[in-house]
């Protein structure tokens, strides 16, 4: 049988995370101890009460059937969380939709709301699923440059009118991935006005809502007046409560959009394991002490890593949020050349910036998913690497 990938799949680039994983595996085979700072998978455990709740409900043998959708307690817990953390009021019956992680919803949204040929405004650099989802749906990607000189915010006024007339939705993410920038309320207010003027759906990825440092405010897009009229917001328990493997998240906001996405999802899956849903409820309605402690831990990791890199002469901007450092690489390297040589020679795995878009070239993304002592060691290895190796091609 002569089978080849579909035209849509062929348009998608190979997963850089798999390429990095293959390079890392080869380094291990070659005897390297690899410090993996590539994939943003939390190394910290969930709060103990989350584990206890999961175990408790998993013992109930009557809870192993299909759930089909989010239980009422989960939707109420999301409402509670958004009210207490971001001062946002939600209707749990209409303005909350459970997902198998936020990536699940992001992957399917374009298929649910876009037609072939519709334009989607996507950040560059941006998380790969943004572009991939549009490609799968047959849409057209229009990149919005995120540049350091503009604080990594897109210049909406520079998007041509002829593009806007064909645009169905716009994807944003603050705090961002890979770019760790924050957006202020003024920017979000501008986005609401822009979306209303051009009849564009705003999709805000808020997966790092609880990893914001140095006392910066947590600003949900949904807290801006008029946001529900034009937009939705994805969030997750993966990074917030370290439940990445549980695959549970949600999207909130415009009820019509959620209804459309829910209709598509009803054809795809049969809901999330009941014990996981209850563990999520317990997390969302907790006292949030674990969240404060987690932020302090990541601040320590960030400061240790950046201080270590500065000793090697590599000055890196201080991330205001997320579990990543978005680092401009030393002169003379390409992103991929630097990243793959770093794995092979120093045993430190990072992700090349061009994996996130053309404007990611010249950067690497470093995930702070190791304890401080391992981050210190990683910085020492990078220092030795930069002292010994120069880019040659």
N, C-alpha and C positions, 0 to 999 in steps of 0.2 A: 504494500500500500504506500503510495507516494503522497504523504501528507506534509504540508508546509504551514507555517504560522499564518494566521489571517493578516490581511493588509493593515488592520488596526494595530495588531500586535507588533508588526514589523515597523510601524512608525514610532513605537516606544523604544527608548534606549534600554540597554541592559541594566539590570539593577546594580548600581555601584556598591551597594552593601554586600552583594554576593561576590563582586570582584575583590572587595577589601577582605571579605571572609576567606576567599581562596588564597589571597596573598598572605594573610595571617596564618592560615593552615600550613602553607609552604614554609614559612619562617619557623613554625613550631617543629615541622619535620626536620628542618635544618639545625635544630637544637636551640632555637631562640626561646627565651621566656618573654612572651608578648604581653604587654600591658594594653588592654583593649579599651580605647577611648573613642570608638567609632559609633556603635549603635546606641541610641538613647534609651536603653532599657535599664530601669532603675536597679541598682544593686542593693538598695535599702529594702527591708521587709515591710509588709503592711503593718499597721498598728495591731497589737495583739488582740484587741477586741474584734477586729475584722476577721482574723483567723479563727477565733473562738466561735463567732457567729456562723462562719462557713462550715466548720466542723459540726456544730450543733444541728444545723438544718440538713447537712449531708447524711446524718444518721437516720433521717426520716425517709423510709423506703417508699413512701407515697409521693415523694417530690421529684421523681425521676422521669416524669413524662414531659411532653411538650408544654412550654408556657405560652407559646404563640406570640405574646407581646409583653410589654412591661406590666408588672403588677401595680395595682393602685398605690400601694405603699411606696414603691419606687418613685412614681411621678410626684407624689406628695413630698417625698424627701428632697427631690430636686427643687421643688418650689421653696421648701424650707431653706435649703442651702443658698439659693440665689437671693432670697430675702435677707438672710443673715450676713452673707459675705459681700454682696454687691448692691444691696438696697433695691433689688429689682422684684417687682410683683409679677408672678406668672399664674396663669390658669392651668393647673396640673392636668386637666382633662383635654385641653386643646393646644396648649403652648409648650408641651414637653413631649418628646418622642425618644424612646429608648433605642439604643444602638449597640451593636457588638463592637464597641470602641468607636472613637470619633472617626478613625480612618475608614471604617465601614460606611459611615454616612457620607463622608467626603467622596469616597470612591463611587457611590451610586447617585449622588445628587444630580450631576450633569445629565445622566441618563434619564432621570425623572423629569427634569424641567427644560432641557435644551433640545432643540431640533438640529438636524444636520445643517451645518453652515452657520449656526449661531456663533457669535463671538463671545469669548469669556476673557475678562481682564485678569491676568495672573501675575503675581509678584515674581520678579527676577532679581535676586535669587529667591527661590521658594521651595517648599517641601515638595518632593517629586509627585505625590499623589494628586496634587492640584492639576498639573499638566496631564498626567496619565488619565485621570477621570474624564477630562474634556476630550482627549483623543478617543477613548472608548465610546463616548457618546456621539462622535462624529462632529464635534464642534471645532471651532477655530480659536487658537490661542493667540491673544494679544498681550505680549509681556509689558509689565509696568516696571521700569527700572527702579531699584532701591539702591540709592547711592549714599555714601557716607556724608557727602557735602549737603545732602538734604535730610540728614538724620534718619536715613533709610525709610523715608516716607515717600510714596509715589506722588508725582506732580499730576494731579488729576486734570488740571487745566491744559496740559500738553497733549492729552489724548485727542486725536482728530475727531471732528464731528461726524464724519462719514463712518468711522469705526463705532462710535457711540450709538449711531442709528441702528446698527446691526448687533449691538451687545445685549445679551440676555442676563449675564450676571458678572459680578466682580468678587474675587477672593482676596481677603486680607487676613493677617495674623499678627496680633500684638498682645503679649510678647511673641516674637517671631521665632521661626525655625527655618533656616539656619541662622538668619540674622536675628540677634537677640534684642533688638530695639523695642522701645515702648512707644505707644501713641498717646497723646494727651486728649482731653475732652474736646478741645477746639477742633482737632483733626477729625474726630468722629462726628461732630456736629456738621462739619463741612461735607463729610461723606454722605450723611443723611440727606442734605440739601441736593447734593450732586445726584444721588440715586433717584430722588423724587423727580428732579428735572428731566432725567434721561430714561426713566422707567426701567431701572436696573435693579436686580436682586443683589443685595449685599450678603456675602457669606463670610462670617468672621470665625476663624479658628482660634479658640481660646484655651487650647489644651494645657498651656503653661500658666494658667490664671493664678495658681497658688505658689509659683516659684518666682516671686518678684522681690528684689533685694533693696537694701539700704533705705527702707521706709518709703519707697515709691508707692503711689496709690494703685490699687487694683481697680481698673476701669473696665467694666463690662460694656460692650457695645450696646447691649440691651438697656443700659441705664440712661442712654441718651434719648431725649424726647424725639419721638417719631421713628425710632429704630425698628420697632416691631412692624411698622407699616411697610418697611422696605427690606427687612433683613432677618436673618437667623444667625444663631451662634452655636458652634460645636464645642463641647467640653467632654471631659473624660475623667475616669478614676485611675487611669494608668499611671500618670505622673503625680497626681495630687495625693493619692493614697497608696501608691506603689502596687497597684493591682493590674499591672500590664498584662500578665498571662490570663487573667480572668476574662478579658475582652468584654468590658462593659463601659458604655459611655452614653451620651445623649445629645440631642440638639434641642434648642429652645427658640422661641420667637414666633414669627408669622405663622398663624394657624393654618392658613391655606397651603403654604409651602410644606409644612409638616404633614398635612393630610396627603399631599401628593407623594412625598417621599415615603410615607407610611404605606401607601397603596402599592408602590413598587416593592418595598421590603416584604410585604405580605406574600409576594410571589417567590421570594428568595430563601427565607429562613423560617424557623419555627420557634424563635425566641431563645432567651438565655436561661441557663440552668437556674432553677428556683433558688437553691442555696446561695448562689453568687448574687442574685438580686437582693436577697435579704442582707448579705454581708455589705453590699453597697448602701442599702438603706441605713444600716448601722453607722457606716462611715460618714455619710452625708448629714446625719443628724447627731454627730458626736460633739464633744466640747471644743474640737479643733486645736487642742494643745499640740497634737502631733504635727499639725501643719506649721505652727510657729517653730517647733524644734527642727523640723525639716529644712525650713528656710535658713536657719542659723547654720545647719550643717553644710548646706550648699554654698553659703557665703564663705565659710571657712575654706572649703575646697577651692572655690574660685580664687580667693586671695593667695592661698598656698601655691596654686598652679601659676598664676600670673607673676608672683614674686620669683618663683623658680625660673620661669622663662626670661624674665628681665635680667637675671644674673648671667644668662648666656648672651645678652645683648639683643634679645628678641622682645621688643616692646609690643605688648598686646593690649587692646582696649578692654576696659573692665566691663564685663557683662552686667547690665542692670537687672537681668532676669533670665529664666530658663535654666536648664542643666548643661548648657553649652557655652563654649567660648568661640566666637567667630573671629579668627585670627588672620590678619594679613601676613602672608609668608615673606620670608627674607628675599631680597633682590636676587635675581639670577635663576629662579626656579619657576617651573609651571606647577600648578596645584597637584596634578597627578604625579609628576616627577618627584615632587617633595614627599607626598603622602606614601607612595609605594616604596621609595628608597628609605623612608623613615621606618617603615615596617621591617623591611629586609635587613637594614643595617643596625637599627637601634632597638628594634622590638617594641615599637610604640605605634599603635594603630589609630589613625585619624581618618576623616573622610575628606577627599579633595573637594574644594568649593564648586568646581564646575559641574559636579553632580547635581547641583541645585539650580542650574541655569547658566547662561553664558556669562553673566555678570558676577558669577561666583568664582571665575578664574582669578587667581592671585590670592585666594584665601583657602583655609582649611577649617573644618568644623571639629572641635575637640569636645567630647562628651565627658562631663565630670562624674563618671559612674564608677569611680574607684575611691577608696578611702584616702585621706590626706597623705598618708605616708607613701602610698603607691603613686600619687600625683607628684609628690616631691621627687621620687625616683624617676618618673617619666621625664620631668623637667631636667634632671641631671643627665639622663641619656640623650635628650635632645641637645643639651649643651655640648656634650661630647661629639654628637653627630655633626652639629654645625661647625665645630672646630676642625673636624677632619675631612668632611666631604663638601664638594662644590658641585653644582649642577653642570652637566656636560652635554646636554642635548635636549 
